[in-house]
Amino acid sequence: MGSLVLKSLSILLGLFFIFVGFMKLSSHISKDLHKDLRREYVKYSKVFPFSESFDLKIPSKWYRRTVGALEIACGIAMAFIPNHKVKNGANICLLVLTLMAVYSHYMVADKLERTAPALVFLFMLSGRLVVYWQLTRREAEQTQTQVNGFKQE
């Protein structure tokens, strides 16, 4: 499974999510952006998807830190771990986090310029899974063709 597209997407998405997760956890890169993220997560924690159904109140600080830590962990897995099952698990986790981000942006009525990055990375993560599934299917078909070719001879 040596697709250049799959490897490139995995590395670039992984590095991006490591960077974004680090921004949520630390102010070392940009104090203003970190402060803005802290303020935004106060709004996002109020519209957390399961907060009303389970009467669950999540402190914005821990919500932001949990999302940031998951983004870093999944980003490392996507960029540096060669096992495809681990990469796909990280991809699905990041896909869920990104879906939650889109949902949160929608619920707090953010403008499109704040929602657009989440949408773009939602599509990129989905595209990476589609590329993986297409490559897996193609390899399975080639293997089946080779097996059937040997049986007919």
N, C-alpha and C positions, 0 to 999 in steps of 0.2 A: 504494500500500500504506500507507494512513494509519490503521491500527487503533490506537485509544487504548490498548487492552489490550496490544498488542505493544510499543508505545512505552513504556508505563509499566513493564512487566516488564523491558524491556531496560535502562532507566535505573536502576530500583531494584536489580536484580540486579547491574548493573555497579558501582554505588556501594557496594553491600554487599561485593563481592569486592575492590574497591580498599581498603576499610577493613580487611577481614580480612587481605589480603596485607600491608598496612602494619603490622598488629599482629604478623605473623610476622617482619618484617624489623627493626622498631624498637621500643624501649621507651618512646617519647615519650608515648604515650597512656596506657598502664598498665604499670608495671614488673612488677607481680605477674602479670598475664595473660601478658606476654611471657616471664617466667621459667617459668610453667607450660607454655607452648607449647614452650619449649626442652626442658624435661624430658620432655614427651610425645613429641616427635619422636625422642628417643633410642629409645623403645620402637617407634615406627612405622618407623624405619629398619631395625630388625631383622627386620620382617615385610614389607619391600618385596616386591611381587609377583614380581619377576624375580631376587631375590637368590639363591635356591637353584638355580634352573635354569641360570643363567649364572655361578654362583659370583662374584657381584658384591656387594661390600660398599660401601654408600653412607654416607659420614659424615652423621650426623644434622644437623649444621650446614648442609651444602650441600643436603641434602634439603629442609629447612625453607626455606632461602633461595630455592631453585629454585621450590618450590611458591608461596611468597609473591610472587616476581617474576612468575611466570606468572599468578597471580590478579590482580595489579595490571595487567599488560599486557592481559589478556583483559577485565578490568573496564572499563578505559579504552575498549577497542574496542566493548564492548557499550553503554556509556553515551553515548559521544560521537561515534563514527564512523557516518555515515549509511548506508554501503554494507551491504546485507543479507547479501552473501556473507561479508564480514568479521565481521559480527555473528554469523552462524551458525557460522563457524569458531571464533570465541571461545566461543560457547555450547557447542560440541562439546568443545573443550579443557577448559572448566570442568566439563562433565559427566564427562569422564574423570577429572579431578582429584577430583571429588566422589565418584565411584565408588571411587577408590583410598582416599579418606578413610573411606568406609563399610567397605571391606574391612579397612583398618588397624584401625579401631575393633573390628571383629568378631574379628580375629586376636589382639588383645591383651586380649580379653574385657572391653572397656569397658562400663559400665552404659548403659542406654537414654538417660539424661539427657545423656551425652556424645556418643552416636551420633545422637540425634534431630535436632540442627541440620543435620548432613550429609544425613540422609534428607529433611528438609523442602526443602533447597535442591536436592537431586537431583530431587525431584518438580517443583519450580518451574522448573528449567532444562529438564526434559523437557516441561513444560507450555508453555513459551515456544516450543520447537521445534514442538510440535503446533499451536499457534495460528498460527505462521508458515506451516506446511504447509497448514493449512486455508484461510488467506487466499489463498495462492498458487493452490491448486486452484480456489477460488471465482472468482478473477480469470480463470484460464484458461478456466473454463466460460463465464463471461460474454463473454469475447472470442470463443470458439468460437460461441456463440449469435448474437452480432452478425455474425460472418462468414457463418454459415449463413443468417441472415436476409437479408443482402444478396444472396446467391447465388440465393435462391428468388424474389426479386422480378424 
